Amino acid sequence: MRLKWLVVLTVVGVQLAAAALVVGATWQSVSDGVSANARESMHRLGRAARDRFQRFISPAEGASELLRQLISDGVLGWSDIDRLERFMIEPLQLNPGFDAIYYGQSDGDFLYVARDRDNGGFLVKEIRHVDGERRVTFRRRDGGKRVVETWQDPEDRYDPRLRPWFSAATETDAQAWTAPYVFFTSRRPGVSTATAVIDVEGGQWGAVAVDIELSAFEALLAELSTGAEVAFVVDRAGGIVAAPERPQRWPALFASDAMTHRAVVAGSRFSDLVADAGRLGSRFGEIDGGGGDYWVDLQRFENVSPPWLMVVAVRSEDLFGWANMLRDRIVVVALAIAAAAVLLTLVAWRYGVERPVAHVTARLRRIADGSLDPGAALRGPAEFRELDAAALEAGSRIQERESANRKLVDTLREYEQAVQQAPVGIAIVEPDGRIVFANVTYRRMVGPDDPLGELPLVF
């Protein structure tokens, strides 16, 4: 590998290592800060959503509890049905979110007061068993509680004792909430809060309940889900009790259970978070929604009795999108800096190393060829200028030595010629006595044989 590319790879490696270190440290710091801030922000948002939802549903518990208390104390009862109906209309007038309020007994008697959405006012349904005869009477009251129409329906087969709210109330001593179901009269989905009651007047036991349509929950949750976050309510099994309108705004978060066909959260690990929140009161974590990760905050209801959890979910890209963008920009800047460093390294190498080395190399080759032309002075780093000057000085000294050697050779040749032409025989011998040089006169003296390498003759 050429030295240039070794240097370039070293520079690139150092730059990328430094960039990775900076990006990693920055991302870790930003991620920790964003996670902590997101956790706190979502927890505050979850508390606010839960508190507002509790304020929305707590009047339903209060209305059913007040009606239960008045019936148990004998203040209200079947003996004054008009008074009982009028009283049951008042919670509907005060709470637009209520759909109906009703009272059912263990003998099948039932009094139901609901909003008359088609005609305005209120619709009353009364089921009584008198002398073994079952009578179903409907009454329509206007906004002033006056009866404007009455009719009977002998084909009606409604039995309050078979409905989910009656079973939920009579199976516990506390306030009970049902799972979502379809209301019998309105045919709309909703939930009911119910509580058991003893009618001291008639000696019957039963339950009073208040209906709230899911559409009311959906409208409220839509108000709480105006930004990137979505607020919804789940039961302790993770099934969705209520979600905001237009759930497609949060893709892949909601799905339908294949067995029960109930709406559920599609993300893995959500059931674990639900179990932890039900046990601990709150939980914060991440789920994989299939179409993207979501961060969720779950909080248990505190001041009302539903065994539900308020959930606030935000897509990871909405929560960490700006941080991911910052990370990507840091990576791009780091790579740009590394590329710039490589380019500058190549330019510096070209003008600071390659050209000076080529200049010095050319000078040394001229010196090796015996050229006396010193060439142009090197322009470049001081180290290479010193090297060029040293090469130039070395060339000058080599030139001087070669000149001295030529003079010495010429002198020796003159001496040899003089010795060869001397009138006396001259021979030069080694320490062992053998002849290494003999002039012409000596050769004539010793005969025709070559004397070199022989011992000298003694005359």
Secondary structure in CASP SS format (residue, H / E / C, confidence):
PFRMAT SS
TARGET T0000
AUTHOR 0000-0000-0000
METHOD secondary structure of the structure
MODEL  1
M C 1.00
R C 1.00
L H 1.00
K H 1.00
W H 1.00
L H 1.00
V H 1.00
V H 1.00
L H 1.00
T H 1.00
V H 1.00
V H 1.00
G H 1.00
V H 1.00
Q H 1.00
L H 1.00
A H 1.00
A H 1.00
A H 1.00
A H 1.00
L H 1.00
V H 1.00
V H 1.00
G H 1.00
A H 1.00
T H 1.00
W H 1.00
Q H 1.00
S H 1.00
V H 1.00
S H 1.00
D H 1.00
G H 1.00
V H 1.00
S H 1.00
A H 1.00
N H 1.00
A H 1.00
R H 1.00
E H 1.00
S H 1.00
M H 1.00
H H 1.00
R H 1.00
L H 1.00
G H 1.00
R H 1.00
A H 1.00
A H 1.00
R H 1.00
D H 1.00
R H 1.00
F H 1.00
Q H 1.00
R H 1.00
F H 1.00
I H 1.00
S H 1.00
P H 1.00
A H 1.00
E H 1.00
G H 1.00
A H 1.00
S H 1.00
E H 1.00
L H 1.00
L H 1.00
R H 1.00
Q H 1.00
L H 1.00
I H 1.00
S H 1.00
D C 1.00
G C 1.00
V C 1.00
L C 1.00
G C 1.00
W H 1.00
S H 1.00
D H 1.00
I H 1.00
D H 1.00
R H 1.00
L H 1.00
E H 1.00
R H 1.00
F H 1.00
M H 1.00
I H 1.00
E H 1.00
P H 1.00
L H 1.00
Q H 1.00
L H 1.00
N C 1.00
P C 1.00
G C 1.00
F C 1.00
D C 1.00
A E 1.00
I E 1.00
Y E 1.00
Y E 1.00
G E 1.00
Q E 1.00
S C 1.00
D C 1.00
G C 1.00
D C 1.00
F E 1.00
L E 1.00
Y E 1.00
V E 1.00
A E 1.00
R E 1.00
D C 1.00
R C 1.00
D C 1.00
N C 1.00
G C 1.00
G C 1.00
F E 1.00
L E 1.00
V E 1.00
K E 1.00
E E 1.00
I E 1.00
R E 1.00
H E 1.00
V E 1.00
D C 1.00
G C 1.00
E E 1.00
R E 1.00
R E 1.00
V E 1.00
T E 1.00
F E 1.00
R E 1.00
R E 1.00
R E 1.00
D C 1.00
G C 1.00
G C 1.00
K C 1.00
R C 1.00
V E 1.00
V E 1.00
E E 1.00
T E 1.00
W E 1.00
Q E 1.00
D C 1.00
P C 1.00
E C 1.00
D C 1.00
R C 1.00
Y C 1.00
D C 1.00
P H 1.00
R H 1.00
L H 1.00
R C 1.00
P H 1.00
W H 1.00
F H 1.00
S H 1.00
A H 1.00
A H 1.00
T H 1.00
E C 1.00
T C 1.00
D C 1.00
A C 1.00
Q C 1.00
A E 1.00
W E 1.00
T C 1.00
A C 1.00
P C 1.00
Y E 1.00
V E 1.00
F C 1.00
F C 1.00
T C 1.00
S C 1.00
R C 1.00
R C 1.00
P E 1.00
G E 1.00
V E 1.00
S E 1.00
T E 1.00
A E 1.00
T E 1.00
A E 1.00
V E 1.00
I E 1.00
D E 1.00
V C 1.00
E C 1.00
G C 1.00
G C 1.00
Q E 1.00
W E 1.00
G E 1.00
A E 1.00
V E 1.00
A E 1.00
V E 1.00
D E 1.00
I E 1.00
E E 1.00
L H 1.00
S H 1.00
A H 1.00
F H 1.00
E H 1.00
A H 1.00
L H 1.00
L H 1.00
A H 1.00
E H 1.00
L C 1.00
S C 1.00
T C 1.00
G C 1.00
A C 1.00
E C 1.00
V E 1.00
A E 1.00
F E 1.00
V E 1.00
V E 1.00
D E 1.00
R C 1.00
A C 1.00
G C 1.00
G E 1.00
I E 1.00
V E 1.00
A E 1.00
A C 1.00
P C 1.00
E C 1.00
R C 1.00
P H 1.00
Q H 1.00
R H 1.00
W C 1.00
P C 1.00
A C 1.00
L C 1.00
F E 1.00
A E 1.00
S E 1.00
D C 1.00
A C 1.00
M C 1.00
T C 1.00
H C 1.00
R C 1.00
A E 1.00
V E 1.00
V E 1.00
A C 1.00
G C 1.00
S E 1.00
R C 1.00
F H 1.00
S H 1.00
D H 1.00
L H 1.00
V H 1.00
A H 1.00
D H 1.00
A H 1.00
G H 1.00
R H 1.00
L H 1.00
G C 1.00
S E 1.00
R E 1.00
F E 1.00
G E 1.00
E E 1.00
I E 1.00
D E 1.00
G C 1.00
G C 1.00
G C 1.00
G C 1.00
D E 1.00
Y E 1.00
W E 1.00
V E 1.00
D E 1.00
L E 1.00
Q E 1.00
R E 1.00
F C 1.00
E C 1.00
N C 1.00
V C 1.00
S C 1.00
P C 1.00
P C 1.00
W E 1.00
L E 1.00
M E 1.00
V E 1.00
V E 1.00
A E 1.00
V E 1.00
R E 1.00
S H 1.00
E H 1.00
D H 1.00
L H 1.00
F H 1.00
G H 1.00
W H 1.00
A H 1.00
N H 1.00
M H 1.00
L H 1.00
R H 1.00
D H 1.00
R H 1.00
I H 1.00
V H 1.00
V H 1.00
V H 1.00
A H 1.00
L H 1.00
A H 1.00
I H 1.00
A H 1.00
A H 1.00
A H 1.00
A H 1.00
V H 1.00
L H 1.00
L H 1.00
T H 1.00
L H 1.00
V H 1.00
A H 1.00
W H 1.00
R H 1.00
Y H 1.00
G H 1.00
V H 1.00
E H 1.00
R H 1.00
P H 1.00
V H 1.00
A H 1.00
H H 1.00
V H 1.00
T H 1.00
A H 1.00
R H 1.00
L H 1.00
R H 1.00
R H 1.00
I H 1.00
A H 1.00
D C 1.00
G C 1.00
S C 1.00
L C 1.00
D C 1.00
P C 1.00
G C 1.00
A C 1.00
A C 1.00
L C 1.00
R C 1.00
G C 1.00
P C 1.00
A H 1.00
E H 1.00
F H 1.00
R H 1.00
E H 1.00
L H 1.00
D H 1.00
A H 1.00
A H 1.00
A H 1.00
L H 1.00
E H 1.00
A H 1.00
G H 1.00
S H 1.00
R H 1.00
I H 1.00
Q H 1.00
E H 1.00
R H 1.00
E H 1.00
S H 1.00
A H 1.00
N H 1.00
R H 1.00
K H 1.00
L H 1.00
V H 1.00
D H 1.00
T H 1.00
L H 1.00
R H 1.00
E H 1.00
Y H 1.00
E H 1.00
Q H 1.00
A H 1.00
V H 1.00
Q H 1.00
Q C 1.00
A C 1.00
P C 1.00
V C 1.00
G C 1.00
I C 1.00
A E 1.00
I E 1.00
V E 1.00
E C 1.00
P C 1.00
D C 1.00
G C 1.00
R C 1.00
I E 1.00
V E 1.00
F E 1.00
A E 1.00
N C 1.00
V H 1.00
T H 1.00
Y H 1.00
R H 1.00
R H 1.00
M H 1.00
V H 1.00
G C 1.00
P C 1.00
D C 1.00
D C 1.00
P C 1.00
L C 1.00
G C 1.00
E C 1.00
L C 1.00
P C 1.00
L C 1.00
V C 1.00
F C 1.00
END
